[in-house]
Amino acid sequence: MAAPRKRTQDATANPPASLRGHVSEAGRLSLPAELRRAVGLERGGPVRIELVDGAIRIRTMKEVKDRIRTLARESGLADKASVADFLGWREAERASEAKAAGKR
């Protein structure tokens, strides 16, 4: 019988690129703890699951949001892409519409 693999801090910081998982008959996927720790999902959390070139890709929602922010920054829309900016713009537009309606 082979000796169990000794886990070290280094192995957690740099998990192997490929580890064995399990998909149950109900479709639940078990991810090894090393991978969950590496991406900040120690206690679970929301993920985005995609089919890319026949492979299943799982990304944390943090990664998805960071990517969207990067794309917005690169496109020059970062200043226009925030919810606070949109709400401020909409409030000003609403006030302008109300003022115009009062002049009728």
C-alpha positions as CSV (number, residue, x, y, z in Angstrom):
1,M,0.0,0.0,0.0
2,A,1.4,3.4,-1.0
3,A,2.0,6.0,1.7
4,P,-0.6,8.8,1.7
5,R,0.6,12.0,0.1
6,K,1.9,14.5,2.6
7,R,0.2,17.9,2.2
8,T,2.3,20.9,2.5
9,Q,1.6,24.7,2.5
10,D,3.4,24.8,-0.9
11,A,1.1,22.2,-2.4
12,T,-1.9,24.3,-1.3
13,A,-0.4,27.5,-2.8
14,N,0.3,25.7,-6.1
15,P,-2.1,22.8,-6.6
16,P,-1.5,20.3,-9.4
17,A,-3.0,21.4,-12.7
18,S,-5.0,18.2,-12.8
19,L,-6.7,16.4,-9.9
20,R,-9.3,13.7,-9.8
21,G,-12.9,14.7,-8.9
22,H,-16.2,12.9,-9.0
23,V,-19.6,13.5,-10.6
24,S,-22.5,11.8,-8.9
25,E,-25.4,10.2,-10.7
26,A,-27.4,13.3,-9.7
27,G,-24.9,15.5,-11.5
28,R,-23.1,16.9,-8.4
29,L,-19.4,17.6,-8.9
30,S,-17.0,17.2,-6.0
31,L,-13.9,19.5,-6.3
32,P,-10.8,18.6,-4.4
33,A,-10.0,20.8,-1.5
34,E,-6.7,21.9,-3.0
35,L,-8.5,23.4,-6.0
36,R,-11.2,25.0,-3.9
37,R,-8.6,26.7,-1.6
38,A,-6.6,27.9,-4.6
39,V,-9.5,29.8,-6.0
40,G,-11.0,31.0,-2.7
41,L,-14.0,28.5,-2.6
42,E,-13.1,26.9,0.8
43,R,-16.6,27.4,2.0
44,G,-18.3,27.2,-1.4
45,G,-19.7,30.0,-3.4
46,P,-21.2,31.0,-6.7
47,V,-19.5,30.0,-9.9
48,R,-19.9,30.3,-13.7
49,I,-19.9,27.1,-15.6
50,E,-19.2,27.2,-19.3
51,L,-18.7,24.7,-22.1
52,V,-15.6,25.8,-24.0
53,D,-14.3,23.7,-27.0
54,G,-15.9,20.5,-25.5
55,A,-14.4,21.2,-22.0
56,I,-16.2,22.3,-18.9
57,R,-14.8,25.5,-17.5
58,I,-15.6,26.6,-14.0
59,R,-14.8,30.2,-12.9
60,T,-15.6,32.0,-9.7
61,M,-17.9,34.9,-9.9
62,K,-15.1,37.1,-8.6
63,E,-13.0,36.1,-11.6
64,V,-16.0,36.8,-13.9
65,K,-16.5,40.3,-12.4
66,D,-12.8,41.1,-12.5
67,R,-12.7,40.1,-16.2
68,I,-15.8,42.3,-17.0
69,R,-14.2,45.3,-15.1
70,T,-10.9,44.8,-17.1
71,L,-12.9,44.7,-20.4
72,A,-14.8,47.9,-19.4
73,R,-11.5,49.6,-18.5
74,E,-9.9,48.6,-21.8
75,S,-12.9,49.8,-23.8
76,G,-13.0,53.2,-22.1
77,L,-16.3,52.5,-20.5
78,A,-15.1,52.0,-16.9
79,D,-16.3,55.5,-15.8
80,K,-19.7,54.9,-17.5
81,A,-20.1,51.3,-16.3
82,S,-20.7,51.7,-12.6
83,V,-24.1,51.4,-11.1
84,A,-23.7,54.5,-9.1
85,D,-22.9,56.5,-12.2
86,F,-25.9,55.1,-14.0
87,L,-28.2,55.9,-11.1
88,G,-26.8,59.4,-10.9
89,W,-27.3,59.9,-14.7
90,R,-30.9,58.5,-14.5
91,E,-31.8,60.7,-11.5
92,A,-30.6,63.8,-13.5
93,E,-32.6,62.6,-16.5
94,R,-35.7,62.1,-14.4
95,A,-35.4,65.6,-13.0
96,S,-35.0,67.0,-16.5
97,E,-38.1,65.1,-17.7
98,A,-40.1,66.4,-14.7
99,K,-39.0,69.9,-15.4
100,A,-39.9,69.6,-19.1
101,A,-43.3,68.1,-18.2
102,G,-44.0,71.1,-15.9
103,K,-43.5,73.6,-18.7
104,R,-46.2,71.9,-20.9
